[in-house]
Amino acid sequence: MQRKNNNRTEKKISGINLKIGIAVAEFNWDITRNMLNGAINFLKNNQVKNENIKIIKVPGSFEIPLICQTMAEFKKFDALIALSCIIKGKTDHYHYIANETSKGIMDVMLKYSLPIGFGVITTNNLKQAQERSDGKNNKGREATQAVLEMIKIINKNFKNEKSK
């Protein structure tokens, strides 16, 4: 079954044996909770078992890369999902947090060759954040879909190559 998801088709991906770690920021919890629910629902709809989903809550976006790195070091996960919400304020703080969070997540992904679903939303205001964390436009769900697709791509193209 396929459903349209903005410009992407939402595909069913068997996650029956996958282990997924989720790092979610508690800052802007009304937003990140919705993103987390979207991620979990997508995982369950793709057969990822509850016991194979590890959720770690962190204070804010800036702490996401450290938790992702720590989870990656344990080599227990097939992929990670990073969820947070950064809303622009009246100072430049927003830019620093968004840039360093993004860079930190990318560094972990490349260092450990581990797919990380990027569910870090940056918005100008609360209304935009609400629109990107709810219903059909849930960026937590979209980040989860992307990471499951990456697992499938990596397994299809490289799984047998690593053992050679």
LINQUIHU-V197532 format. One record per pair of residues at least 12 apart in sequence whose ideal C-beta (glycine too) atoms are under 10 Angstrom apart, sorted by sequence separation. I is the first residue (numbers start at 1). J is the second residue. D is the distance in Angstrom with one decimal. If there is no record, write none. Layout:
i=I j=J d=D
i=I j=J d=D
This chain:
i=24 j=36 d=5.0
i=56 j=68 d=9.3
i=68 j=80 d=5.3
i=86 j=98 d=5.0
i=105 j=117 d=9.6
i=106 j=118 d=8.4
i=121 j=133 d=6.9
i=22 j=35 d=9.7
i=40 j=53 d=6.7
i=67 j=80 d=8.8
i=68 j=81 d=9.2
i=84 j=97 d=9.1
i=105 j=118 d=6.3
i=119 j=132 d=9.7
i=22 j=36 d=6.8
i=39 j=53 d=8.8
i=56 j=70 d=8.5
i=68 j=82 d=5.9
i=84 j=98 d=9.6
i=105 j=119 d=9.8
i=119 j=133 d=9.3
i=24 j=39 d=8.3
i=40 j=55 d=8.0
i=56 j=71 d=7.2
i=67 j=82 d=8.5
i=86 j=101 d=7.2
i=105 j=120 d=7.1
i=39 j=55 d=9.1
i=64 j=80 d=9.6
i=86 j=102 d=9.7
i=102 j=118 d=7.6
i=22 j=39 d=6.1
i=54 j=71 d=7.4
i=65 j=82 d=8.0
i=84 j=101 d=6.8
i=101 j=118 d=9.7
i=22 j=40 d=7.9
i=64 j=82 d=4.9
i=102 j=120 d=6.5
i=121 j=139 d=5.1
i=20 j=39 d=8.6
i=36 j=55 d=7.1
i=64 j=83 d=8.0
i=82 j=101 d=8.0
i=101 j=120 d=5.8
i=119 j=138 d=9.1
i=120 j=139 d=8.4
i=121 j=140 d=8.9
i=20 j=40 d=9.5
i=54 j=74 d=9.7
i=64 j=84 d=5.7
i=82 j=102 d=9.4
i=102 j=122 d=8.7
i=119 j=139 d=5.3
i=22 j=43 d=8.6
i=36 j=57 d=8.9
i=61 j=82 d=8.7
i=63 j=84 d=8.9
i=84 j=105 d=9.7
i=101 j=122 d=9.1
i=118 j=139 d=8.9
i=119 j=140 d=4.9
i=121 j=142 d=10.0
i=54 j=76 d=7.9
i=61 j=83 d=9.4
i=62 j=84 d=8.9
i=82 j=104 d=9.2
i=98 j=120 d=7.4
i=117 j=139 d=9.7
i=119 j=141 d=8.6
i=121 j=143 d=9.4
i=20 j=43 d=6.1
i=54 j=77 d=7.3
i=61 j=84 d=3.9
i=82 j=105 d=5.2
i=97 j=120 d=9.6
i=98 j=121 d=9.6
i=99 j=122 d=9.7
i=117 j=140 d=8.4
i=119 j=142 d=7.4
i=120 j=143 d=8.4
i=33 j=57 d=9.9
i=52 j=76 d=9.8
i=53 j=77 d=9.8
i=56 j=80 d=9.8
i=58 j=82 d=9.8
i=60 j=84 d=7.0
i=61 j=85 d=7.6
i=62 j=86 d=9.4
i=98 j=122 d=4.8
i=117 j=141 d=9.7
i=118 j=142 d=9.4
i=119 j=143 d=3.3
i=18 j=43 d=8.2
i=32 j=57 d=8.8
i=52 j=77 d=9.0
i=58 j=83 d=9.9
i=60 j=85 d=9.5
i=61 j=86 d=5.3
i=80 j=105 d=8.7
i=97 j=122 d=8.9
i=117 j=142 d=8.3
i=118 j=143 d=5.6
i=119 j=144 d=7.5
i=52 j=78 d=8.8
i=54 j=80 d=9.3
i=55 j=81 d=9.3
i=57 j=83 d=9.8
i=58 j=84 d=8.3
i=60 j=86 d=8.6
i=82 j=108 d=8.9
i=117 j=143 d=3.6
i=15 j=42 d=9.2
i=82 j=109 d=9.3
i=95 j=122 d=9.1
i=116 j=143 d=8.7
i=117 j=144 d=5.4
i=119 j=146 d=8.9
i=15 j=43 d=6.3
i=18 j=46 d=8.4
i=20 j=48 d=5.9
i=29 j=57 d=8.8
i=32 j=60 d=9.7
i=53 j=81 d=9.4
i=55 j=83 d=9.5
i=80 j=108 d=7.9
i=94 j=122 d=7.3
i=117 j=145 d=8.0
i=118 j=146 d=7.5
i=119 j=147 d=9.0
i=13 j=42 d=9.4
i=15 j=44 d=8.9
i=18 j=47 d=8.5
i=19 j=48 d=8.3
i=20 j=49 d=9.9
i=32 j=61 d=9.3
i=80 j=109 d=8.1
i=94 j=123 d=9.5
i=117 j=146 d=5.4
i=118 j=147 d=8.5
i=13 j=43 d=9.9
i=15 j=45 d=9.1
i=16 j=46 d=8.6
i=17 j=47 d=9.0
i=18 j=48 d=5.4
i=19 j=49 d=9.0
i=48 j=78 d=9.5
i=79 j=109 d=9.5
i=94 j=124 d=9.2
i=116 j=146 d=9.6
i=117 j=147 d=3.4
i=15 j=46 d=4.4
i=16 j=47 d=4.4
i=17 j=48 d=8.9
i=18 j=49 d=8.6
i=21 j=52 d=9.8
i=22 j=53 d=6.7
i=23 j=54 d=9.5
i=24 j=55 d=6.4
i=26 j=57 d=5.2
i=27 j=58 d=8.8
i=115 j=146 d=8.3
i=116 j=147 d=6.8
i=117 j=148 d=8.1
i=10 j=42 d=8.5
i=13 j=45 d=9.6
i=14 j=46 d=6.8
i=15 j=47 d=5.1
i=16 j=48 d=7.4
i=17 j=49 d=8.7
i=19 j=51 d=9.1
i=20 j=52 d=6.5
i=21 j=53 d=8.0
i=22 j=54 d=6.9
i=23 j=55 d=8.3
i=24 j=56 d=7.4
i=25 j=57 d=7.7
i=26 j=58 d=6.9
i=27 j=59 d=6.4
i=28 j=60 d=8.4
i=80 j=112 d=9.1
i=115 j=147 d=4.9
i=117 j=149 d=9.6
i=12 j=45 d=7.5
i=13 j=46 d=5.0
i=14 j=47 d=5.6
i=15 j=48 d=3.8
i=16 j=49 d=7.4
i=19 j=52 d=4.6
i=20 j=53 d=5.4
i=21 j=54 d=4.8
i=22 j=55 d=4.7
i=23 j=56 d=5.4
i=24 j=57 d=5.6
i=25 j=58 d=5.7
i=26 j=59 d=5.9
i=27 j=60 d=3.9
i=28 j=61 d=8.7
i=61 j=94 d=10.0
i=114 j=147 d=9.7
i=115 j=148 d=8.6
i=117 j=150 d=8.1
i=12 j=46 d=6.1
i=13 j=47 d=8.5
i=14 j=48 d=9.2
i=15 j=49 d=8.4
i=18 j=52 d=6.3
i=19 j=53 d=8.0
i=20 j=54 d=7.4
i=21 j=55 d=8.0
i=22 j=56 d=7.0
i=23 j=57 d=8.2
i=24 j=58 d=7.2
i=25 j=59 d=7.1
i=26 j=60 d=7.2
i=27 j=61 d=6.8
i=62 j=96 d=8.9
i=80 j=114 d=6.4
i=81 j=115 d=9.2
i=82 j=116 d=5.8
i=83 j=117 d=8.3
i=85 j=119 d=9.1
i=86 j=120 d=6.9
i=87 j=121 d=8.8
i=88 j=122 d=7.4
i=115 j=149 d=8.9
i=116 j=150 d=8.8
i=10 j=45 d=9.3
i=11 j=46 d=8.8
i=12 j=47 d=8.6
i=13 j=48 d=9.4
i=17 j=52 d=7.9
i=18 j=53 d=9.1
i=19 j=54 d=7.5
i=20 j=55 d=9.4
i=21 j=56 d=7.1
i=22 j=57 d=9.2
i=23 j=58 d=6.1
i=25 j=60 d=5.0
i=27 j=62 d=9.1
i=62 j=97 d=5.6
i=65 j=100 d=7.8
i=69 j=104 d=7.9
i=73 j=108 d=9.4
i=77 j=112 d=9.7
i=79 j=114 d=6.6
i=80 j=115 d=7.4
i=81 j=116 d=7.0
i=82 j=117 d=6.8
i=83 j=118 d=9.3
i=84 j=119 d=7.4
i=85 j=120 d=7.7
i=86 j=121 d=7.2
i=87 j=122 d=7.9
i=88 j=123 d=6.9
i=89 j=124 d=10.0
i=115 j=150 d=3.9
i=10 j=46 d=9.9
i=16 j=52 d=8.9
i=25 j=61 d=5.1
i=27 j=63 d=9.2
i=61 j=97 d=5.5
i=62 j=98 d=9.9
i=64 j=100 d=10.0
i=65 j=101 d=6.5
i=68 j=104 d=7.6
i=69 j=105 d=9.3
i=72 j=108 d=5.6
i=78 j=114 d=8.2
i=79 j=115 d=4.3
i=80 j=116 d=4.6
i=81 j=117 d=4.0
i=82 j=118 d=6.1
i=83 j=119 d=4.2
i=84 j=120 d=4.9
i=85 j=121 d=5.1
i=86 j=122 d=4.8
i=87 j=123 d=5.5
i=88 j=124 d=4.9
i=89 j=125 d=10.0
i=114 j=150 d=9.6
i=115 j=151 d=5.8
i=15 j=52 d=8.0
i=25 j=62 d=8.6
i=26 j=63 d=9.4
i=60 j=97 d=7.7
i=61 j=98 d=7.5
i=64 j=101 d=5.7
i=65 j=102 d=9.0
i=68 j=105 d=6.0
i=71 j=108 d=8.8
i=72 j=109 d=8.3
i=75 j=112 d=8.1
i=77 j=114 d=7.1
i=78 j=115 d=7.8
i=79 j=116 d=6.9
i=80 j=117 d=7.1
i=81 j=118 d=8.5
i=82 j=119 d=5.9
i=83 j=120 d=7.3
i=84 j=121 d=7.5
i=85 j=122 d=8.0
i=86 j=123 d=7.6
i=87 j=124 d=7.6
i=88 j=125 d=7.2
i=114 j=151 d=9.8
i=115 j=152 d=9.9
i=15 j=53 d=9.6
i=23 j=61 d=9.9
i=25 j=63 d=7.2
i=43 j=81 d=8.6
i=62 j=100 d=6.6
i=63 j=101 d=8.9
i=64 j=102 d=9.7
i=65 j=103 d=7.9
i=66 j=104 d=7.6
i=69 j=107 d=8.1
i=70 j=108 d=9.4
i=73 j=111 d=9.7
i=77 j=115 d=9.5
i=79 j=117 d=6.8
i=81 j=119 d=6.0
i=82 j=120 d=5.9
i=83 j=121 d=8.6
i=84 j=122 d=9.3
i=85 j=123 d=7.2
i=87 j=125 d=6.6
i=109 j=147 d=10.0
i=115 j=153 d=8.8
i=25 j=64 d=6.2
i=42 j=81 d=9.5
i=61 j=100 d=8.7
i=62 j=101 d=6.1
i=65 j=104 d=2.7
i=68 j=107 d=9.3
i=69 j=108 d=4.8
i=72 j=111 d=7.5
i=73 j=112 d=7.7
i=75 j=114 d=8.7
i=77 j=116 d=9.8
i=87 j=126 d=6.2
i=115 j=154 d=6.9
i=23 j=63 d=8.1
i=24 j=64 d=8.3
i=61 j=101 d=4.5
i=64 j=104 d=7.1
i=65 j=105 d=5.5
i=68 j=108 d=4.6
i=69 j=109 d=10.0
i=72 j=112 d=4.0
i=87 j=127 d=9.9
i=88 j=128 d=9.2
i=114 j=154 d=9.6
i=23 j=64 d=5.0
i=40 j=81 d=9.7
i=60 j=101 d=8.9
i=61 j=102 d=9.3
i=63 j=104 d=9.5
i=64 j=105 d=6.5
i=65 j=106 d=8.9
i=67 j=108 d=9.4
i=68 j=109 d=8.0
i=71 j=112 d=9.3
i=72 j=113 d=9.3
i=85 j=126 d=9.3
i=87 j=128 d=8.0
i=88 j=129 d=10.0
i=109 j=150 d=9.5
i=113 j=154 d=8.3
i=23 j=65 d=8.5
i=25 j=67 d=9.7
i=39 j=81 d=5.5
i=62 j=104 d=8.2
i=65 j=107 d=7.1
i=66 j=108 d=8.9
i=69 j=111 d=7.8
i=72 j=114 d=5.1
i=87 j=129 d=5.6
i=23 j=66 d=8.9
i=24 j=67 d=9.2
i=61 j=104 d=9.5
i=65 j=108 d=5.9
i=69 j=112 d=7.9
i=71 j=114 d=8.7
i=85 j=128 d=9.9
i=86 j=129 d=8.8
i=1 j=45 d=9.8
i=23 j=67 d=4.3
i=39 j=83 d=6.5
i=61 j=105 d=9.7
i=64 j=108 d=9.3
i=65 j=109 d=9.9
i=68 j=112 d=8.9
i=72 j=116 d=8.4
i=85 j=129 d=5.2
i=22 j=67 d=9.6
i=23 j=68 d=5.4
i=36 j=81 d=8.9
i=38 j=83 d=9.0
i=69 j=114 d=9.9
i=71 j=116 d=9.6
i=85 j=130 d=9.6
i=113 j=158 d=9.3
i=21 j=67 d=8.4
i=22 j=68 d=9.9
i=23 j=69 d=9.8
i=35 j=81 d=9.2
i=68 j=114 d=8.4
i=21 j=68 d=7.8
i=23 j=70 d=9.1
i=36 j=83 d=5.8
i=85 j=132 d=8.2
i=23 j=71 d=7.1
i=35 j=83 d=4.7
i=68 j=116 d=6.1
i=85 j=133 d=6.9
i=21 j=70 d=9.4
i=22 j=71 d=9.1
i=34 j=83 d=9.7
i=35 j=84 d=8.2
i=113 j=162 d=9.5
i=21 j=71 d=4.3
i=33 j=83 d=9.4
i=35 j=85 d=7.3
i=83 j=133 d=9.2
i=20 j=71 d=9.9
i=21 j=72 d=8.3
i=32 j=83 d=5.5
i=34 j=85 d=9.4
i=65 j=116 d=9.6
i=31 j=83 d=9.3
i=32 j=84 d=6.0
i=64 j=116 d=9.6
i=21 j=74 d=8.8
i=31 j=84 d=8.7
i=32 j=85 d=5.5
i=31 j=85 d=4.1
i=85 j=139 d=8.9
i=21 j=76 d=7.7
i=22 j=77 d=9.5
i=30 j=85 d=8.9
i=31 j=86 d=9.9
i=64 j=119 d=9.7
i=85 j=140 d=9.9
i=21 j=77 d=4.3
i=28 j=84 d=7.5
i=29 j=85 d=8.9
i=31 j=87 d=8.2
i=64 j=120 d=7.2
i=83 j=139 d=8.2
i=84 j=140 d=10.0
i=19 j=76 d=6.0
i=20 j=77 d=6.2
i=21 j=78 d=9.0
i=22 j=79 d=9.8
i=23 j=80 d=6.6
i=24 j=81 d=8.2
i=25 j=82 d=8.7
i=27 j=84 d=7.2
i=28 j=85 d=4.0
i=83 j=140 d=5.3
i=19 j=77 d=5.1
i=20 j=78 d=6.6
i=21 j=79 d=7.7
i=22 j=80 d=7.2
i=23 j=81 d=7.3
i=24 j=82 d=8.1
i=25 j=83 d=6.8
i=26 j=84 d=9.2
i=27 j=85 d=7.5
i=28 j=86 d=7.9
i=82 j=140 d=9.9
i=18 j=77 d=8.5
i=19 j=78 d=5.4
i=20 j=79 d=5.7
i=21 j=80 d=4.6
i=22 j=81 d=4.6
i=23 j=82 d=5.2
i=24 j=83 d=4.3
i=25 j=84 d=3.6
i=27 j=86 d=8.5
i=28 j=87 d=6.5
i=61 j=120 d=6.3
i=81 j=140 d=7.6
i=18 j=78 d=4.7
i=19 j=79 d=8.4
i=20 j=80 d=7.2
i=21 j=81 d=7.3
i=22 j=82 d=8.0
i=23 j=83 d=7.0
i=24 j=84 d=7.1
i=25 j=85 d=7.0
i=27 j=87 d=9.4
i=61 j=121 d=9.7
i=83 j=143 d=7.0
i=17 j=78 d=8.3
i=18 j=79 d=7.2
i=20 j=81 d=6.5
i=21 j=82 d=9.5
i=22 j=83 d=6.6
i=23 j=84 d=8.2
i=24 j=85 d=9.9
i=25 j=86 d=8.7
i=61 j=122 d=9.1
i=82 j=143 d=7.4
i=83 j=144 d=9.2
i=81 j=143 d=5.7
i=15 j=78 d=8.5
i=81 j=144 d=5.7
i=15 j=79 d=9.4
i=79 j=144 d=9.0
i=81 j=146 d=9.2
i=82 j=147 d=9.6
i=81 j=147 d=5.9
i=79 j=146 d=9.7
i=80 j=147 d=7.5
i=81 j=148 d=9.6
i=79 j=147 d=4.6
i=78 j=147 d=9.0
i=79 j=148 d=7.4
i=27 j=97 d=9.7
i=78 j=148 d=9.2
i=79 j=150 d=7.0
i=78 j=150 d=9.9
i=79 j=151 d=5.4
i=78 j=151 d=5.7
i=42 j=117 d=9.7
i=79 j=154 d=9.2
i=25 j=101 d=9.0
i=78 j=154 d=9.3
i=78 j=155 d=9.0
i=39 j=117 d=7.6
i=39 j=119 d=6.8
i=38 j=119 d=8.6
i=23 j=105 d=8.9
i=36 j=119 d=8.8
i=35 j=119 d=5.7
i=23 j=108 d=10.0
i=35 j=120 d=9.6
i=35 j=121 d=7.5
i=32 j=119 d=8.7
i=32 j=120 d=9.8
i=32 j=121 d=8.9
i=31 j=121 d=7.5
i=31 j=123 d=8.8
i=21 j=114 d=9.3
i=23 j=116 d=8.9
i=28 j=121 d=9.1
i=25 j=119 d=10.0
i=35 j=129 d=9.6
i=20 j=115 d=9.8
i=21 j=116 d=9.2
i=22 j=117 d=8.6
i=24 j=119 d=8.5
i=25 j=120 d=8.5
i=28 j=123 d=9.6
i=31 j=126 d=8.0
i=34 j=129 d=9.4
i=38 j=133 d=7.5
i=23 j=119 d=9.5
i=30 j=126 d=8.7
i=34 j=130 d=8.1
i=37 j=133 d=9.2
i=38 j=134 d=8.2
i=42 j=138 d=8.5
i=45 j=141 d=9.4
i=48 j=144 d=9.2
i=20 j=117 d=8.7
i=22 j=119 d=8.8
i=31 j=128 d=10.0
i=32 j=129 d=9.3
i=35 j=132 d=8.3
i=36 j=133 d=9.4
i=37 j=134 d=9.5
i=38 j=135 d=8.9
i=41 j=138 d=8.6
i=28 j=126 d=8.5
i=31 j=129 d=4.7
i=34 j=132 d=9.3
i=35 j=133 d=4.9
i=38 j=136 d=9.9
i=42 j=140 d=7.9
i=43 j=141 d=9.5
i=46 j=144 d=8.4
i=30 j=129 d=8.6
i=31 j=130 d=6.7
i=34 j=133 d=4.2
i=35 j=134 d=8.9
i=38 j=137 d=9.5
i=39 j=138 d=8.2
i=41 j=140 d=9.0
i=42 j=141 d=4.7
i=45 j=144 d=9.7
i=46 j=145 d=8.5
i=30 j=130 d=8.0
i=33 j=133 d=8.4
i=34 j=134 d=5.3
i=38 j=138 d=3.5
i=39 j=139 d=9.3
i=40 j=140 d=8.4
i=41 j=141 d=6.9
i=42 j=142 d=8.6
i=45 j=145 d=10.0
i=48 j=148 d=8.3
i=28 j=129 d=6.7
i=31 j=132 d=8.1
i=32 j=133 d=7.4
i=34 j=135 d=9.0
i=37 j=138 d=8.0
i=38 j=139 d=7.7
i=39 j=140 d=4.1
i=40 j=141 d=9.2
i=42 j=143 d=9.0
i=43 j=144 d=6.1
i=31 j=133 d=4.6
i=36 j=138 d=9.8
i=38 j=140 d=3.9
i=39 j=141 d=6.2
i=42 j=144 d=4.3
i=43 j=145 d=9.9
i=46 j=148 d=6.0
i=30 j=133 d=8.4
i=31 j=134 d=8.7
i=35 j=138 d=6.3
i=37 j=140 d=7.3
i=38 j=141 d=3.6
i=39 j=142 d=9.2
i=41 j=144 d=8.7
i=42 j=145 d=6.0
i=34 j=138 d=6.6
i=35 j=139 d=6.0
i=36 j=140 d=5.9
i=37 j=141 d=8.8
i=38 j=142 d=8.0
i=39 j=143 d=6.8
i=40 j=144 d=8.3
i=43 j=147 d=9.6
i=28 j=133 d=9.0
i=34 j=139 d=9.4
i=35 j=140 d=2.9
i=38 j=143 d=8.7
i=39 j=144 d=4.3
i=42 j=147 d=9.6
i=43 j=148 d=7.9
i=34 j=140 d=7.1
i=35 j=141 d=7.8
i=38 j=144 d=7.3
i=39 j=145 d=9.3
i=42 j=148 d=7.7
i=33 j=140 d=9.4
i=34 j=141 d=9.7
i=35 j=142 d=9.3
i=38 j=145 d=9.7
i=31 j=139 d=9.5
i=32 j=140 d=7.9
i=35 j=143 d=7.9
i=36 j=144 d=9.9
i=39 j=147 d=9.2
i=31 j=140 d=9.5
i=35 j=144 d=9.4
i=24 j=140 d=8.4
i=22 j=140 d=8.9
i=22 j=143 d=9.7
i=22 j=144 d=8.6
i=20 j=144 d=8.1
i=10 j=136 d=9.9
i=20 j=147 d=7.7
i=20 j=148 d=8.5
i=15 j=144 d=9.6
i=18 j=147 d=9.6
i=6 j=136 d=8.1
i=18 j=148 d=7.6
i=5 j=136 d=7.3
i=6 j=137 d=7.5
i=10 j=141 d=8.5
i=13 j=144 d=9.9
i=20 j=151 d=9.1
i=4 j=136 d=9.1
i=5 j=137 d=9.1
i=10 j=142 d=9.0
i=13 j=145 d=8.0
i=3 j=136 d=9.2
i=5 j=138 d=9.6
i=15 j=148 d=6.1
i=18 j=151 d=6.6
i=8 j=142 d=7.9
i=11 j=145 d=7.6
i=13 j=147 d=9.8
i=14 j=148 d=9.1
i=10 j=145 d=6.2
i=13 j=148 d=4.4
i=5 j=141 d=8.0
i=6 j=142 d=7.8
i=9 j=145 d=9.7
i=12 j=148 d=9.5
i=13 j=149 d=6.6
i=15 j=151 d=8.0
i=5 j=142 d=6.8
i=8 j=145 d=7.5
i=11 j=148 d=8.5
i=15 j=152 d=9.5
i=8 j=146 d=8.6
i=11 j=149 d=7.1
i=13 j=151 d=7.7
i=14 j=152 d=8.7
i=13 j=152 d=5.6
i=5 j=145 d=7.0
i=8 j=149 d=9.1
i=11 j=152 d=8.7
